[in-house]
Amino acid sequence: MKKITTILFMAAAMVITISCDSDDDLPVTQPIQVNTFCYGDQTTNFETIGAFREEPQLSGGTGVLTEVTVLGDGLQLNDMDELEGAGVLMQIYFYGNSTDSFQTGLYQIASTEEPADASLSYSLDFDTATMFNTSTSLESGFIRVETYQTGYAITVDGLDTNGDEFHGIYLGNIALLQ
């Protein structure tokens, strides 16, 4: 009886060992890219290099507005905290329920200016020397704001007015303008 149990145990061990093939491993995935936003056919993207925000203030609705501006290469703040240059610009309006600070959480893209609403528009060729800059707005989707180390992670997943998906993650500091 002991011999049969040993043989059965060895057979089971061989079956387990043989069935562990390299194709049973987890699929290899691409690393998450931060500070890159995809739009259009999802092969078109732009990179961001920094962000700043205004003090929270009461809005037209019941929400408290915090305006965040995310910059692409070519745009910067000068010594007087004025935007200058030309490049990609993303404007995000977050509506929270407190004037104390920039609030983390999940925001829905909507135009009602109520707490937990947000709106986002992006311009691929914003130029501070031009009076008229065109931008594309998001019609629906969500934006999540989380603290990350000394900065923030802003994750966007939405649909723009052209019917194209727009998504990406900004990860970094968001300077408060005084």
N, C-alpha and C positions, 0 to 999 in steps of 0.2 A: 504494500500500500504506500509506503514511504517512497519507494522507487517511482511509482506512478505519479505521485504528487510532485516529485522533483522534476520529472520529465514534462509534466503539464506546465509547471512554473517556468522551465527553460523555454518551452515552445511559446508561451505567452510573451516572455521577454523578447524572443526573436521577432515575433510579429510586431510588437511595439517598436522595436529598433528599426526594422525594415520599413515600417509604414511612415517613419519620420523622414520625409524627403525634403529637399531644399525648397520645393514649390509650396510647402506648407507654411513658409515664413510669411510675415506680414508684408504687404506691398510697400514698395519704396515710394515715399511721397516727396514732393518738392517742399523745401522749407518755406515758411510763411514770409512773404516780403512785406516789409514795413516802409512807410514813406513813399509808396507807389500806389497810384490810383489808376484803375483800368476803366475804360468807357468804350462806347461804340461797339465794334465787333469783338471786343475783349482782347485784341492784340495791340490796341492803341493804349498808351499809358503816359503818365507824367509823374515826375518825382517831386517831392516837397522837401524843403530844407529848413523850415522854421515856422513858428506861429506866434501870434500875440493875441491878447484879449483885452476887452474894455471892462471896466467895473460893472457889476450887475446893476440894472436900473429897471424901474417900473415900466411896463410896456402898455400898449393900447388895450390889450386884453387883460385877463386876470393873472397872467404869468409875469415872471421877472426875467427880463431879457439879459443874456450875456452874449455879446458878439465876439466871435472868434474868427480871425483871419489867418489862413494857412498860405504860406508863400512857396512858390517854385523858384528855381534858379533864375537870377536876373533881377529879382525884386528884393528890396531891403528897407529897413527903417533907417533914416538919417539921425543925426545927433538931436534933432528936435522932435523925434518920434513921428516923423512924416514919412509916408511910403514914397519910394522913388524907384525908377527903373522900369523894365518891361519883362514880362514873363507870365507864368501861370499864377492865378490868384483864385483862392477858394474862400468864399464867405459863408460862415455858418452862424445861424441865429438859434440859440438855445433858450427855451422858456422853462424856467424852474419855478420854485415857490419860495425862494429865500433871497434876500439881498446880501446875505453874509458872505457868500463865496460862489465860485463856479461849482455847480453840482454835478456829481457823477450819477449815472443811471442810464436807462434805456429811453430814448426819445423817438417819437413817431414823427415822420415827415408829414406836416399838416400846416394849414394856413390860419388856424384859429387863434394862435398866440396864447394858448392855455398851458398850464403846467404840464410838462412831459412832451410838448410839441417842439419841433425844430424845423428849420428850413435851410436849404443849402443851394448855392449857385456857384458855378465855376466858369472862369474865363481862361481860355488857352492862350490868349494873346493880349493880356491886360497891359496897358501902357499908361503910366502916370502923366505923360506929356499930352495925351489925347483926352479930350473932354468926353467923348462917347466911346464906351467900351461895351461890347456885347458879351453876354453870359448865358449859360444854359442852366436851368433850374431842375431840381429833382421834384417829381410829382408825387412819389410815394416811396415808402421804405422805412428804414430804421437807422438810427445813429446811436451807438453805445459809447459812453464816456466812462473810463476807468482810470484810477490813479495807477501810475507805474513808476516805481522808484521815486525820483524827484519831479517827475513830469506826469504826463497823461498819455493814455492810449485812446484814440478816437477811431472807432471802426464804423465805416459807412457801407451800407448795402441798400441800394435804391434803384429806381427807374427814373430816367430824366424825361424832359418834355419831347425829346426825339424818339422816345420809345426804347432807348438803349439802356442796358444795365450799367450801373456805375458803382464801383466798390473799391475799397482800399482801407489801409490803416495808417493813420498818422501816429507816430510814437516819438515823443520828445517833450521838451519844455514848452510851455505856453506863457510867454512873458506877459505880465500885467502892465499895461500902460498907465501911467500916472496922470 
